[in-house]
Amino acid sequence: MTTLTRARTGPFAADYAALKAAAWLTPARERAWERLQEAASPSERRGNERWKYTDVRPLTSVPYRLAHAGALPGLAEVKKIAPWDDAWTTLTFVDGHFAPALSTEPTGRVAAGRLATATASVQSLLEARLAKVQAIDEEYFTLLNTAFLSDGAYVHVPDNAVEERAVHLLFIASPATSPRVAHPRTLVIAGKNSQSKFVESYVSLADSDQHFSNAVTEFFLDDGAQVEHYRILAENEKSHHIGNTRVHHMANSRFNSISFAIGPAIGRNDHHALIDGPGAETNLSGLYMTTNGQHMDNNISVNHEKPHGTSRQYYKGILAGKSRAVFSGIVVVKPGADKTFADQKDLNLLLSPGAEVDTKPSLEIFADDVKCFHGATAGHVDLDTLYYMRSRGIGLEAATQMLIRGFAAEVVERIKLPALARYVEGVTEKMLPEFRLEVPK
């Protein structure tokens, strides 16, 4: 059984040995498996700054087994729980296995498909980028994902292509009687001066089962590429989710990403961007909502290695009950990365005395002539504002929900895909009754 600690790799060796994968994926798998034997587990927290505020021992103590293909849900059922637009190109994976009945064919010049069945003409392009983004093999869970790499999604946007139709990468966890793990993998290659849009979403079909999604997504943006990206995490409250996103920027490329996260008992959004060409820009924003005993960790890092780069981080959290959130954002400006502009901001609204947030924006600057800013806030609902609203006949629950909507709107309004905006607004509205204000005594 899979317990994710360095000292106990043996229990899931059988799953690794039994896994069948395409021959061209084997070298990457074997390298990752070998390095996994020596990699420090995040459960070893002493001296492990990246996992200082997130205790994954509840995750590592669960006897997860590798998920196998099960019965597929109907399309109508999927549309009830996941973002959906018939106009999107959708690649759907259920428990890590491709589901053609729930997928659509790509159109236009964009090539999209499964890693497991990539043709020989595509393999050379994919091999040059798969598991090659900086820091992809420095983190325990990315190594684990690569070791169990047997399938996943790839998207190639050719040079100069302008694709208005969004590509939706949908990962579904189906009901199961025992804990199981899936390792979703995605590789996106955006060619020179191309424009493309992506929705990456993770959902659960059942509310009561326990599963672990260990996801890795890699983006390579060639010179002048522009990518619009949305990441939706809406798995159930018993699930565990570790999401690693790696973005490699070449000159004058632009990556705009918005994440929306609810649900898991332990969730982590680990996003690393490398500015590897002058004039590149990355804009990262997110909204996370936690309640009960949920734990949500945003670990965001940007490395500026070339001049005239721009990065922005803007995250908002809404915490209720005894939930906890973490924001650890770091910007590193390397020598020679002059004229860099970087801004970090993390804002949190605490609805309960039992809610807690650890926020740590930081800058490491080794270049001259830069403009870099950071800041973070965490506070309870403004009682004066609440009193003003209630004095005009608005009930406590309605007033609290109005304040939550106003706080979240700044991020939600940045979503440019109408169907996705409706989905996020609908999920937020459905959750609002759970986010009750508990006034400190």
Buried (B, 14 or more C-beta within 10 A) or exposed (E): EBBBBBEBBEBBEEBBEEBEBBEBBEEBBEBBBEBBEEBBBBBBBEEBEBBBBBBBEEBBEBEBBBBEEEEBBEEEEBBEBBBBBEBBBBBBBBBBBBBEEBBBEBEBBBBBBBBBEBEEEBBEBBBEBBBBBBBBBEBBBBBBBBBBBBBBBBBBBBBEBEBEBBBBBBBBBBBBEEBBBBBBBBBBBBBBBBBBBBBBBBBBBBEEBBBBBBBBBBBBBBBBBBBBBBBBBBBBBBBBBBBBBBBBBBBBBBBBBBBBBBBBBBBBBBBBBBBBBBBBBBBBBBBBBBBEBBBBBBBBBBBBBBBBBBBBBBBBBBBBBBBBBBBBBBBBBBEEBBBBBBBBBBBBBBBBEBBBBBBBBEBEBEBEEBEBEBEBEBEBBEEEEBEEBEEEEBEEEEBBBBBBBEBBBEBBEBBEBEBBBEBBBEBBEEBBEEBBBBEEE
